[in-house]
Each structure stands twice: as C-alpha cells, then as structure tokens.
Amino acid sequence: MTEPNRQLLMTLRKEAKLTRTELGAAVGSSYSHIYNVECGFADISEDLLIKVADVLSKRLKRKIRVTQLVGGDPKPADPTPAKERPAPPSHPPTPRPVAPPRPSGPRRSATAVADGATW
C-alpha cells in the first residue's frame, strides 16, 4: 500500500469508530499487525485487504472497494539501463575521531576525590 492509501485505511477505520484491536479481531488479525500496516511497517495480504474492505463497508453502510485501499507503485522504475546511468560521485571516507588516551594508574571515584581520600 502507498502512503495515501495507508492514511485512507486509518481514516476509514476511525470513521467507522473501530479501534485497531476491534478491526483486527473482526478480520482475524491482531492490533499490532493493523498498526504496522497503517504505519507502513508491514504489507497487507490480499485476503486481509478484502476482509478489511468488507468490515468497513458493513460498518460505514457504504461500499468500500478494495481498489480504493490499494495503490500503485509510488515511484516508477528508472527506464535508463544501469550501464548508461552515470556513476554516483565518489567521496573519500570521512576520518573517524580518535579518542584521547586514558590516564594510567588506579582510578579514583568522584566521591573519594571530593572527600580528599588518597590511595
């Protein structure tokens, strides 16, 4: 599903006054799966999509078509063959910062130093 269709699914669910838990139970799924579909973390199967459209149609008393909830490819593939595309610019690797050396010897806690303790 594309982003606008995920938003449509969430909007229709809220319009139907269904929680994610209630919608999940009505279609044989879980709250977390409905959440992941609405947020774009998971895809929805065709069977589940049909069940969701059916539940929302009955609840809203209007026809919700599966095609309303399914979107096309948001970004079409680049028609230029890979060999003809220019190579991405090459950048030298960024040097990583070097941590300063640690002092040698026994470590003293901040409390011990504040109390004037010696080792």
KOLGU-4560 file (N, C-alpha, C; in nm, 3 decimals, padded with zeros to 5 digits):
<recs>
<n_xx: 00.085 n_yy: -00.119 n_zz: 00.000 ca_xx: 00.000 ca_yy: 00.000 ca_zz: 00.000 c_xx: 00.089 c_yy: 00.123 c_zz: 00.000 mol: A seq: 1 type: MET>
<n_xx: 00.040 n_yy: 00.226 n_zz: -00.065 ca_xx: 00.115 ca_yy: 00.350 ca_zz: -00.065 c_xx: 00.071 c_yy: 00.435 c_zz: 00.054 mol: A seq: 2 type: THR>
<n_xx: 00.147 n_yy: 00.539 n_zz: 00.083 ca_xx: 00.120 ca_yy: 00.623 ca_zz: 00.199 c_xx: -00.022 c_yy: 00.680 c_zz: 00.200 mol: A seq: 3 type: GLU>
<n_xx: -00.071 n_yy: 00.740 n_zz: 00.089 ca_xx: -00.208 ca_yy: 00.793 ca_zz: 00.094 c_xx: -00.311 c_yy: 00.684 c_zz: 00.124 mol: A seq: 4 type: PRO>
<n_xx: -00.288 n_yy: 00.561 n_zz: 00.073 ca_xx: -00.382 ca_yy: 00.453 ca_zz: 00.097 c_xx: -00.376 c_yy: 00.405 c_zz: 00.242 mol: A seq: 5 type: ASN>
<n_xx: -00.259 n_yy: 00.411 n_zz: 00.302 ca_xx: -00.248 ca_yy: 00.378 ca_zz: 00.444 c_xx: -00.326 c_yy: 00.481 c_zz: 00.526 mol: A seq: 6 type: ARG>
<n_xx: -00.314 n_yy: 00.607 n_zz: 00.486 ca_xx: -00.389 ca_yy: 00.712 ca_zz: 00.554 c_xx: -00.539 c_yy: 00.692 c_zz: 00.535 mol: A seq: 7 type: GLN>
<n_xx: -00.580 n_yy: 00.651 n_zz: 00.414 ca_xx: -00.721 ca_yy: 00.625 ca_zz: 00.387 c_xx: -00.772 c_yy: 00.511 c_zz: 00.475 mol: A seq: 8 type: LEU>
<n_xx: -00.692 n_yy: 00.406 n_zz: 00.487 ca_xx: -00.731 ca_yy: 00.294 ca_zz: 00.572 c_xx: -00.752 c_yy: 00.341 c_zz: 00.716 mol: A seq: 9 type: LEU>
<n_xx: -00.660 n_yy: 00.421 n_zz: 00.768 ca_xx: -00.671 ca_yy: 00.471 ca_zz: 00.904 c_xx: -00.792 c_yy: 00.562 c_zz: 00.918 mol: A seq: 10 type: MET>
<n_xx: -00.814 n_yy: 00.650 n_zz: 00.819 ca_xx: -00.927 ca_yy: 00.742 ca_zz: 00.823 c_xx: -01.060 c_yy: 00.667 c_zz: 00.822 mol: A seq: 11 type: THR>
<n_xx: -01.071 n_yy: 00.567 n_zz: 00.734 ca_xx: -01.194 ca_yy: 00.489 ca_zz: 00.727 c_xx: -01.217 c_yy: 00.409 c_zz: 00.856 mol: A seq: 12 type: LEU>
<n_xx: -01.109 n_yy: 00.355 n_zz: 00.912 ca_xx: -01.122 ca_yy: 00.281 ca_zz: 01.039 c_xx: -01.175 c_yy: 00.372 c_zz: 01.148 mol: A seq: 13 type: ARG>
<n_xx: -01.119 n_yy: 00.493 n_zz: 01.156 ca_xx: -01.163 ca_yy: 00.588 ca_zz: 01.259 c_xx: -01.306 c_yy: 00.635 c_zz: 01.232 mol: A seq: 14 type: LYS>
<n_xx: -01.339 n_yy: 00.657 n_zz: 01.104 ca_xx: -01.474 ca_yy: 00.698 ca_zz: 01.067 c_xx: -01.576 c_yy: 00.590 c_zz: 01.107 mol: A seq: 15 type: GLU>
<n_xx: -01.534 n_yy: 00.465 n_zz: 01.096 ca_xx: -01.620 ca_yy: 00.353 ca_zz: 01.136 c_xx: -01.621 c_yy: 00.333 c_zz: 01.287 mol: A seq: 16 type: ALA>
<n_xx: -01.547 n_yy: 00.417 n_zz: 01.359 ca_xx: -01.537 ca_yy: 00.411 ca_zz: 01.505 c_xx: -01.491 c_yy: 00.273 c_zz: 01.552 mol: A seq: 17 type: LYS>
<n_xx: -01.387 n_yy: 00.223 n_zz: 01.484 ca_xx: -01.326 ca_yy: 00.097 ca_zz: 01.521 c_xx: -01.186 c_yy: 00.122 c_zz: 01.572 mol: A seq: 18 type: LEU>
<n_xx: -01.150 n_yy: 00.054 n_zz: 01.679 ca_xx: -01.011 ca_yy: 00.060 ca_zz: 01.723 c_xx: -00.931 c_yy: -00.040 c_zz: 01.640 mol: A seq: 19 type: THR>
<n_xx: -00.801 n_yy: -00.033 n_zz: 01.647 ca_xx: -00.717 ca_yy: -00.130 ca_zz: 01.576 c_xx: -00.744 c_yy: -00.271 c_zz: 01.629 mol: A seq: 20 type: ARG>
<n_xx: -00.766 n_yy: -00.282 n_zz: 01.758 ca_xx: -00.794 ca_yy: -00.411 ca_zz: 01.819 c_xx: -00.925 c_yy: -00.468 c_zz: 01.766 mol: A seq: 21 type: THR>
<n_xx: -01.029 n_yy: -00.383 n_zz: 01.757 ca_xx: -01.159 ca_yy: -00.427 ca_zz: 01.708 c_xx: -01.152 c_yy: -00.466 c_zz: 01.560 mol: A seq: 22 type: GLU>
<n_xx: -01.083 n_yy: -00.386 n_zz: 01.479 ca_xx: -01.070 ca_yy: -00.419 ca_zz: 01.338 c_xx: -00.991 c_yy: -00.549 c_zz: 01.321 mol: A seq: 23 type: LEU>
<n_xx: -00.883 n_yy: -00.562 n_zz: 01.397 ca_xx: -00.802 ca_yy: -00.684 ca_zz: 01.391 c_xx: -00.884 c_yy: -00.807 c_zz: 01.427 mol: A seq: 24 type: GLY>
<n_xx: -00.965 n_yy: -00.798 n_zz: 01.533 ca_xx: -01.048 ca_yy: -00.911 ca_zz: 01.574 c_xx: -01.153 c_yy: -00.943 c_zz: 01.467 mol: A seq: 25 type: ALA>
<n_xx: -01.208 n_yy: -00.840 n_zz: 01.403 ca_xx: -01.312 ca_yy: -00.861 ca_zz: 01.302 c_xx: -01.259 c_yy: -00.928 c_zz: 01.176 mol: A seq: 26 type: ALA>
<n_xx: -01.129 n_yy: -00.909 n_zz: 01.147 ca_xx: -01.072 ca_yy: -00.966 ca_zz: 01.025 c_xx: -00.977 c_yy: -01.083 c_zz: 01.054 mol: A seq: 27 type: VAL>
<n_xx: -00.966 n_yy: -01.122 n_zz: 01.179 ca_xx: -00.880 ca_yy: -01.235 ca_zz: 01.215 c_xx: -00.733 c_yy: -01.199 c_zz: 01.220 mol: A seq: 28 type: GLY>
<n_xx: -00.704 n_yy: -01.078 n_zz: 01.263 ca_xx: -00.566 ca_yy: -01.032 ca_zz: 01.274 c_xx: -00.544 c_yy: -00.976 c_zz: 01.413 mol: A seq: 29 type: SER>
<n_xx: -00.432 n_yy: -00.909 n_zz: 01.434 ca_xx: -00.402 ca_yy: -00.854 ca_zz: 01.566 c_xx: -00.389 c_yy: -00.702 c_zz: 01.559 mol: A seq: 30 type: SER>
<n_xx: -00.396 n_yy: -00.641 n_zz: 01.676 ca_xx: -00.377 ca_yy: -00.496 ca_zz: 01.687 c_xx: -00.243 c_yy: -00.457 c_zz: 01.625 mol: A seq: 31 type: TYR>
<n_xx: -00.138 n_yy: -00.531 n_zz: 01.659 ca_xx: -00.004 ca_yy: -00.493 ca_zz: 01.614 c_xx: 00.009 c_yy: -00.502 c_zz: 01.463 mol: A seq: 32 type: SER>
<n_xx: -00.057 n_yy: -00.599 n_zz: 01.400 ca_xx: -00.047 ca_yy: -00.610 ca_zz: 01.254 c_xx: -00.121 c_yy: -00.493 c_zz: 01.189 mol: A seq: 33 type: HIS>
<n_xx: -00.238 n_yy: -00.458 n_zz: 01.240 ca_xx: -00.313 ca_yy: -00.343 ca_zz: 01.186 c_xx: -00.230 c_yy: -00.216 c_zz: 01.203 mol: A seq: 34 type: ILE>
<n_xx: -00.169 n_yy: -00.199 n_zz: 01.320 ca_xx: -00.082 ca_yy: -00.084 ca_zz: 01.346 c_xx: 00.033 c_yy: -00.080 c_zz: 01.245 mol: A seq: 35 type: TYR>
<n_xx: 00.100 n_yy: -00.193 n_zz: 01.227 ca_xx: 00.215 ca_yy: -00.199 ca_zz: 01.136 c_xx: 00.175 c_yy: -00.171 c_zz: 00.992 mol: A seq: 36 type: ASN>
<n_xx: 00.057 n_yy: -00.215 n_zz: 00.951 ca_xx: 00.008 ca_yy: -00.185 ca_zz: 00.815 c_xx: -00.020 c_yy: -00.037 c_zz: 00.801 mol: A seq: 37 type: VAL>
<n_xx: -00.090 n_yy: 00.021 n_zz: 00.898 ca_xx: -00.124 ca_yy: 00.164 ca_zz: 00.891 c_xx: -00.001 c_yy: 00.252 c_zz: 00.895 mol: A seq: 38 type: GLU>
<n_xx: 00.101 n_yy: 00.210 n_zz: 00.966 ca_xx: 00.222 ca_yy: 00.292 ca_zz: 00.978 c_xx: 00.326 c_yy: 00.263 c_zz: 00.870 mol: A seq: 39 type: CYS>
<n_xx: 00.300 n_yy: 00.163 n_zz: 00.788 ca_xx: 00.391 ca_yy: 00.134 ca_zz: 00.679 c_xx: 00.503 c_yy: 00.038 c_zz: 00.713 mol: A seq: 40 type: GLY>
<n_xx: 00.495 n_yy: -00.026 n_zz: 00.828 ca_xx: 00.599 ca_yy: -00.121 ca_zz: 00.868 c_xx: 00.574 c_yy: -00.261 c_zz: 00.813 mol: A seq: 41 type: PHE>
<n_xx: 00.450 n_yy: -00.287 n_zz: 00.766 ca_xx: 00.416 ca_yy: -00.419 ca_zz: 00.714 c_xx: 00.322 c_yy: -00.402 c_zz: 00.596 mol: A seq: 42 type: ALA>
<n_xx: 00.324 n_yy: -00.500 n_zz: 00.507 ca_xx: 00.231 ca_yy: -00.502 ca_zz: 00.395 c_xx: 00.108 c_yy: -00.582 c_zz: 00.437 mol: A seq: 43 type: ASP>
<n_xx: 00.001 n_yy: -00.562 n_zz: 00.362 ca_xx: -00.123 ca_yy: -00.632 ca_zz: 00.392 c_xx: -00.150 c_yy: -00.732 c_zz: 00.279 mol: A seq: 44 type: ILE>
<n_xx: -00.191 n_yy: -00.851 n_zz: 00.317 ca_xx: -00.219 ca_yy: -00.953 ca_zz: 00.216 c_xx: -00.350 c_yy: -00.921 c_zz: 00.145 mol: A seq: 45 type: SER>
<n_xx: -00.367 n_yy: -00.979 n_zz: 00.028 ca_xx: -00.489 ca_yy: -00.954 ca_zz: -00.050 c_xx: -00.612 c_yy: -01.005 c_zz: 00.026 mol: A seq: 46 type: GLU>
<n_xx: -00.600 n_yy: -01.122 n_zz: 00.088 ca_xx: -00.713 ca_yy: -01.179 ca_zz: 00.165 c_xx: -00.753 c_yy: -01.087 c_zz: 00.280 mol: A seq: 47 type: ASP>
<n_xx: -00.654 n_yy: -01.037 n_zz: 00.353 ca_xx: -00.683 ca_yy: -00.949 ca_zz: 00.465 c_xx: -00.741 c_yy: -00.817 c_zz: 00.416 mol: A seq: 48 type: LEU>
<n_xx: -00.692 n_yy: -00.768 n_zz: 00.305 ca_xx: -00.743 ca_yy: -00.643 ca_zz: 00.248 c_xx: -00.890 c_yy: -00.657 c_zz: 00.211 mol: A seq: 49 type: LEU>
<n_xx: -00.927 n_yy: -00.770 n_zz: 00.155 ca_xx: -01.067 ca_yy: -00.795 ca_zz: 00.119 c_xx: -01.154 c_yy: -00.798 c_zz: 00.245 mol: A seq: 50 type: ILE>
<n_xx: -01.105 n_yy: -00.862 n_zz: 00.351 ca_xx: -01.180 ca_yy: -00.868 ca_zz: 00.476 c_xx: -01.196 c_yy: -00.729 c_zz: 00.538 mol: A seq: 51 type: LYS>
<n_xx: -01.088 n_yy: -00.649 n_zz: 00.534 ca_xx: -01.093 ca_yy: -00.513 ca_zz: 00.589 c_xx: -01.196 c_yy: -00.430 c_zz: 00.513 mol: A seq: 52 type: VAL>
<n_xx: -01.193 n_yy: -00.437 n_zz: 00.379 ca_xx: -01.288 ca_yy: -00.361 ca_zz: 00.297 c_xx: -01.431 c_yy: -00.404 c_zz: 00.329 mol: A seq: 53 type: ALA>
<n_xx: -01.453 n_yy: -00.534 n_zz: 00.350 ca_xx: -01.586 ca_yy: -00.586 ca_zz: 00.381 c_xx: -01.635 c_yy: -00.534 c_zz: 00.517 mol: A seq: 54 type: ASP>
<n_xx: -01.549 n_yy: -00.541 n_zz: 00.618 ca_xx: -01.586 ca_yy: -00.494 ca_zz: 00.752 c_xx: -01.615 c_yy: -00.344 c_zz: 00.750 mol: A seq: 55 type: VAL>
<n_xx: -01.530 n_yy: -00.267 n_zz: 00.684 ca_xx: -01.551 ca_yy: -00.122 ca_zz: 00.678 c_xx: -01.678 c_yy: -00.088 c_zz: 00.600 mol: A seq: 56 type: LEU>
<n_xx: -01.707 n_yy: -00.164 n_zz: 00.492 ca_xx: -01.829 ca_yy: -00.141 ca_zz: 00.414 c_xx: -01.953 c_yy: -00.162 c_zz: 00.499 mol: A seq: 57 type: SER>
<n_xx: -01.955 n_yy: -00.272 n_zz: 00.576 ca_xx: -02.071 ca_yy: -00.301 ca_zz: 00.660 c_xx: -02.085 c_yy: -00.196 c_zz: 00.770 mol: A seq: 58 type: LYS>
<n_xx: -01.975 n_yy: -00.157 n_zz: 00.828 ca_xx: -01.977 ca_yy: -00.063 ca_zz: 00.940 c_xx: -02.017 c_yy: 00.078 c_zz: 00.896 mol: A seq: 59 type: ARG>
<n_xx: -01.969 n_yy: 00.119 n_zz: 00.778 ca_xx: -01.997 ca_yy: 00.254 ca_zz: 00.728 c_xx: -02.124 c_yy: 00.259 c_zz: 00.642 mol: A seq: 60 type: LEU>
<n_xx: -02.181 n_yy: 00.143 n_zz: 00.616 ca_xx: -02.302 ca_yy: 00.131 ca_zz: 00.535 c_xx: -02.286 c_yy: 00.196 c_zz: 00.397 mol: A seq: 61 type: LYS>
<n_xx: -02.168 n_yy: 00.177 n_zz: 00.340 ca_xx: -02.141 ca_yy: 00.218 ca_zz: 00.203 c_xx: -02.033 c_yy: 00.127 c_zz: 00.148 mol: A seq: 62 type: ARG>
<n_xx: -02.027 n_yy: 00.116 n_zz: 00.018 ca_xx: -01.933 ca_yy: 00.023 ca_zz: -00.046 c_xx: -01.791 c_yy: 00.079 c_zz: -00.040 mol: A seq: 63 type: LYS>
<n_xx: -01.702 n_yy: 00.004 n_zz: 00.020 ca_xx: -01.559 ca_yy: 00.035 ca_zz: 00.019 c_xx: -01.495 c_yy: -00.067 c_zz: -00.074 mol: A seq: 64 type: ILE>
<n_xx: -01.441 n_yy: -00.022 n_zz: -00.182 ca_xx: -01.380 ca_yy: -00.111 ca_zz: -00.279 c_xx: -01.234 c_yy: -00.136 c_zz: -00.241 mol: A seq: 65 type: ARG>
<n_xx: -01.190 n_yy: -00.257 n_zz: -00.267 ca_xx: -01.051 ca_yy: -00.293 ca_zz: -00.239 c_xx: -00.959 c_yy: -00.202 c_zz: -00.321 mol: A seq: 66 type: VAL>
<n_xx: -01.002 n_yy: -00.165 n_zz: -00.441 ca_xx: -00.918 ca_yy: -00.080 ca_zz: -00.526 c_xx: -00.897 c_yy: 00.057 c_zz: -00.465 mol: A seq: 67 type: THR>
<n_xx: -00.987 n_yy: 00.100 n_zz: -00.376 ca_xx: -00.967 ca_yy: 00.227 ca_zz: -00.307 c_xx: -00.851 c_yy: 00.218 c_zz: -00.209 mol: A seq: 68 type: GLN>
<n_xx: -00.833 n_yy: 00.100 n_zz: -00.152 ca_xx: -00.730 ca_yy: 00.082 ca_zz: -00.049 c_xx: -00.595 c_yy: 00.041 c_zz: -00.106 mol: A seq: 69 type: LEU>
<n_xx: -00.594 n_yy: 00.000 n_zz: -00.233 ca_xx: -00.470 ca_yy: -00.047 ca_zz: -00.295 c_xx: -00.417 c_yy: 00.063 c_zz: -00.385 mol: A seq: 70 type: VAL>
<n_xx: -00.291 n_yy: 00.094 n_zz: -00.372 ca_xx: -00.230 ca_yy: 00.195 ca_zz: -00.456 c_xx: -00.129 c_yy: 00.134 c_zz: -00.551 mol: A seq: 71 type: GLY>
<n_xx: -00.091 n_yy: 00.211 n_zz: -00.651 ca_xx: 00.011 ca_yy: 00.165 ca_zz: -00.746 c_xx: 00.150 c_yy: 00.189 c_zz: -00.692 mol: A seq: 72 type: GLY>
<n_xx: 00.246 n_yy: 00.164 n_zz: -00.775 ca_xx: 00.387 ca_yy: 00.185 ca_zz: -00.739 c_xx: 00.410 c_yy: 00.335 c_zz: -00.725 mol: A seq: 73 type: ASP>
<n_xx: 00.448 n_yy: 00.386 n_zz: -00.606 ca_xx: 00.463 ca_yy: 00.530 ca_zz: -00.587 c_xx: 00.576 c_yy: 00.590 c_zz: -00.669 mol: A seq: 74 type: PRO>
<n_xx: 00.678 n_yy: 00.513 n_zz: -00.702 ca_xx: 00.792 ca_yy: 00.565 ca_zz: -00.777 c_xx: 00.821 c_yy: 00.468 c_zz: -00.891 mol: A seq: 75 type: LYS>
<n_xx: 00.792 n_yy: 00.508 n_zz: -01.016 ca_xx: 00.819 ca_yy: 00.415 ca_zz: -01.125 c_xx: 00.968 c_yy: 00.387 c_zz: -01.139 mol: A seq: 76 type: PRO>
<n_xx: 00.998 n_yy: 00.270 n_zz: -01.192 ca_xx: 01.138 ca_yy: 00.231 ca_zz: -01.210 c_xx: 01.204 c_yy: 00.321 c_zz: -01.313 mol: A seq: 77 type: ALA>
<n_xx: 01.333 n_yy: 00.343 n_zz: -01.298 ca_xx: 01.411 ca_yy: 00.424 ca_zz: -01.391 c_xx: 01.425 c_yy: 00.346 c_zz: -01.521 mol: A seq: 78 type: ASP>
<n_xx: 01.376 n_yy: 00.403 n_zz: -01.634 ca_xx: 01.383 ca_yy: 00.329 ca_zz: -01.760 c_xx: 01.523 c_yy: 00.322 c_zz: -01.819 mol: A seq: 79 type: PRO>
<n_xx: 01.617 n_yy: 00.404 n_zz: -01.771 ca_xx: 01.753 ca_yy: 00.404 ca_zz: -01.823 c_xx: 01.826 c_yy: 00.279 c_zz: -01.777 mol: A seq: 80 type: THR>
<n_xx: 01.886 n_yy: 00.203 n_zz: -01.870 ca_xx: 01.962 ca_yy: 00.084 ca_zz: -01.828 c_xx: 02.076 c_yy: 00.123 c_zz: -01.735 mol: A seq: 81 type: PRO>
<n_xx: 02.112 n_yy: 00.033 n_zz: -01.647 ca_xx: 02.215 ca_yy: 00.061 ca_zz: -01.546 c_xx: 02.348 c_yy: 00.100 c_zz: -01.608 mol: A seq: 82 type: ALA>
<n_xx: 02.383 n_yy: 00.041 n_zz: -01.723 ca_xx: 02.512 ca_yy: 00.071 ca_zz: -01.786 c_xx: 02.519 c_yy: 00.215 c_zz: -01.834 mol: A seq: 83 type: LYS>
<n_xx: 02.404 n_yy: 00.274 n_zz: -01.869 ca_xx: 02.402 ca_yy: 00.410 ca_zz: -01.922 c_xx: 02.393 c_yy: 00.516 c_zz: -01.813 mol: A seq: 84 type: GLU>
<n_xx: 02.356 n_yy: 00.477 n_zz: -01.694 ca_xx: 02.344 ca_yy: 00.576 ca_zz: -01.586 c_xx: 02.483 c_yy: 00.618 c_zz: -01.539 mol: A seq: 85 type: ARG>
<n_xx: 02.498 n_yy: 00.747 n_zz: -01.508 ca_xx: 02.628 ca_yy: 00.791 ca_zz: -01.456 c_xx: 02.652 c_yy: 00.733 c_zz: -01.317 mol: A seq: 86 type: PRO>
<n_xx: 02.777 n_yy: 00.709 n_zz: -01.288 ca_xx: 02.814 ca_yy: 00.654 ca_zz: -01.157 c_xx: 02.793 c_yy: 00.763 c_zz: -01.051 mol: A seq: 87 type: ALA>
<n_xx: 02.753 n_yy: 00.725 n_zz: -00.931 ca_xx: 02.738 ca_yy: 00.825 ca_zz: -00.825 c_xx: 02.874 c_yy: 00.884 c_zz: -00.790 mol: A seq: 88 type: PRO>
<n_xx: 02.875 n_yy: 01.010 n_zz: -00.744 ca_xx: 03.004 ca_yy: 01.071 ca_zz: -00.711 c_xx: 03.074 c_yy: 00.995 c_zz: -00.599 mol: A seq: 89 type: PRO>
<n_xx: 03.206 n_yy: 00.986 n_zz: -00.613 ca_xx: 03.284 ca_yy: 00.916 ca_zz: -00.513 c_xx: 03.340 c_yy: 01.017 c_zz: -00.413 mol: A seq: 90 type: SER>
<n_xx: 03.321 n_yy: 00.991 n_zz: -00.287 ca_xx: 03.370 ca_yy: 01.079 ca_zz: -00.182 c_xx: 03.472 c_yy: 01.001 c_zz: -00.099 mol: A seq: 91 type: HIS>
<n_xx: 03.580 n_yy: 01.069 n_zz: -00.058 ca_xx: 03.676 ca_yy: 00.998 ca_zz: 00.029 c_xx: 03.610 c_yy: 00.968 c_zz: 00.163 mol: A seq: 92 type: PRO>
<n_xx: 03.648 n_yy: 00.861 n_zz: 00.228 ca_xx: 03.587 ca_yy: 00.828 ca_zz: 00.356 c_xx: 03.618 c_yy: 00.936 c_zz: 00.460 mol: A seq: 93 type: PRO>
<n_xx: 03.521 n_yy: 00.962 n_zz: 00.543 ca_xx: 03.538 ca_yy: 01.061 ca_zz: 00.649 c_xx: 03.620 c_yy: 00.998 c_zz: 00.761 mol: A seq: 94 type: THR>
<n_xx: 03.728 n_yy: 01.067 n_zz: 00.803 ca_xx: 03.808 ca_yy: 01.009 ca_zz: 00.912 c_xx: 03.729 c_yy: 01.008 c_zz: 01.042 mol: A seq: 95 type: PRO>
<n_xx: 03.746 n_yy: 00.901 n_zz: 01.118 ca_xx: 03.678 ca_yy: 00.890 ca_zz: 01.246 c_xx: 03.760 c_yy: 00.962 c_zz: 01.353 mol: A seq: 96 type: ARG>
<n_xx: 03.694 n_yy: 01.031 n_zz: 01.445 ca_xx: 03.769 ca_yy: 01.099 ca_zz: 01.551 c_xx: 03.837 c_yy: 00.997 c_zz: 01.643 mol: A seq: 97 type: PRO>
<n_xx: 03.953 n_yy: 01.035 n_zz: 01.690 ca_xx: 04.029 ca_yy: 00.947 ca_zz: 01.779 c_xx: 04.009 c_yy: 00.995 c_zz: 01.922 mol: A seq: 98 type: VAL>
<n_xx: 03.975 n_yy: 00.903 n_zz: 02.009 ca_xx: 03.953 ca_yy: 00.937 ca_zz: 02.149 c_xx: 04.088 c_yy: 00.967 c_zz: 02.215 mol: A seq: 99 type: ALA>
<n_xx: 04.091 n_yy: 01.063 n_zz: 02.309 ca_xx: 04.216 ca_yy: 01.092 ca_zz: 02.378 c_xx: 04.256 c_yy: 00.972 c_zz: 02.465 mol: A seq: 100 type: PRO>
<n_xx: 04.385 n_yy: 00.954 n_zz: 02.487 ca_xx: 04.429 ca_yy: 00.840 ca_zz: 02.569 c_xx: 04.381 c_yy: 00.855 c_zz: 02.713 mol: A seq: 101 type: PRO>
<n_xx: 04.354 n_yy: 00.742 n_zz: 02.775 ca_xx: 04.311 ca_yy: 00.743 ca_zz: 02.915 c_xx: 04.433 c_yy: 00.751 c_zz: 03.005 mol: A seq: 102 type: ARG>
<n_xx: 04.418 n_yy: 00.819 n_zz: 03.117 ca_xx: 04.531 ca_yy: 00.823 ca_zz: 03.210 c_xx: 04.557 c_yy: 00.685 c_zz: 03.270 mol: A seq: 103 type: PRO>
<n_xx: 04.681 n_yy: 00.656 n_zz: 03.294 ca_xx: 04.715 ca_yy: 00.526 ca_zz: 03.352 c_xx: 04.712 c_yy: 00.536 c_zz: 03.504 mol: A seq: 104 type: SER>
<n_xx: 04.714 n_yy: 00.426 n_zz: 03.570 ca_xx: 04.715 ca_yy: 00.425 ca_zz: 03.715 c_xx: 04.579 c_yy: 00.390 c_zz: 03.771 mol: A seq: 105 type: GLY>
<n_xx: 04.566 n_yy: 00.383 n_zz: 03.903 ca_xx: 04.438 ca_yy: 00.345 ca_zz: 03.964 c_xx: 04.333 c_yy: 00.453 c_zz: 03.942 mol: A seq: 106 type: PRO>
<n_xx: 04.210 n_yy: 00.409 n_zz: 03.929 ca_xx: 04.100 ca_yy: 00.504 ca_zz: 03.911 c_xx: 04.047 c_yy: 00.545 c_zz: 04.047 mol: A seq: 107 type: ARG>
<n_xx: 04.009 n_yy: 00.669 n_zz: 04.056 ca_xx: 03.952 ca_yy: 00.718 ca_zz: 04.182 c_xx: 03.812 c_yy: 00.769 c_zz: 04.153 mol: A seq: 108 type: ARG>
<n_xx: 03.721 n_yy: 00.740 n_zz: 04.242 ca_xx: 03.584 ca_yy: 00.785 ca_zz: 04.222 c_xx: 03.574 c_yy: 00.933 c_zz: 04.254 mol: A seq: 109 type: SER>
<n_xx: 03.470 n_yy: 00.997 n_zz: 04.202 ca_xx: 03.449 ca_yy: 01.140 ca_zz: 04.227 c_xx: 03.425 c_yy: 01.164 c_zz: 04.375 mol: A seq: 110 type: ALA>
<n_xx: 03.359 n_yy: 01.071 n_zz: 04.442 ca_xx: 03.332 ca_yy: 01.087 ca_zz: 04.585 c_xx: 03.462 c_yy: 01.083 c_zz: 04.665 mol: A seq: 111 type: THR>
<n_xx: 03.549 n_yy: 00.990 n_zz: 04.631 ca_xx: 03.675 ca_yy: 00.978 ca_zz: 04.703 c_xx: 03.760 c_yy: 01.103 c_zz: 04.681 mol: A seq: 112 type: ALA>
<n_xx: 03.760 n_yy: 01.158 n_zz: 04.563 ca_xx: 03.839 ca_yy: 01.278 ca_zz: 04.534 c_xx: 03.782 c_yy: 01.396 c_zz: 04.612 mol: A seq: 113 type: VAL>
<n_xx: 03.647 n_yy: 01.406 n_zz: 04.619 ca_xx: 03.584 ca_yy: 01.516 ca_zz: 04.690 c_xx: 03.611 c_yy: 01.508 c_zz: 04.841 mol: A seq: 114 type: ALA>
<n_xx: 03.619 n_yy: 01.387 n_zz: 04.895 ca_xx: 03.644 ca_yy: 01.369 ca_zz: 05.037 c_xx: 03.793 c_yy: 01.385 c_zz: 05.072 mol: A seq: 115 type: ASP>
<n_xx: 03.875 n_yy: 01.397 n_zz: 04.970 ca_xx: 04.016 ca_yy: 01.413 ca_zz: 04.995 c_xx: 04.089 c_yy: 01.283 c_zz: 05.022 mol: A seq: 116 type: GLY>
<n_xx: 04.029 n_yy: 01.173 n_zz: 04.986 ca_xx: 04.089 ca_yy: 01.042 ca_zz: 05.012 c_xx: 04.213 c_yy: 01.025 c_zz: 04.920 mol: A seq: 117 type: ALA>
<n_xx: 04.307 n_yy: 00.956 n_zz: 04.969 ca_xx: 04.426 ca_yy: 00.927 ca_zz: 04.891 c_xx: 04.438 c_yy: 00.776 c_zz: 04.878 mol: A seq: 118 type: THR>
<n_xx: 04.510 n_yy: 00.737 n_zz: 04.781 ca_xx: 04.527 ca_yy: 00.594 ca_zz: 04.755 c_xx: 04.655 c_yy: 00.546 c_zz: 04.809 mol: A seq: 119 type: TRP>
</recs>
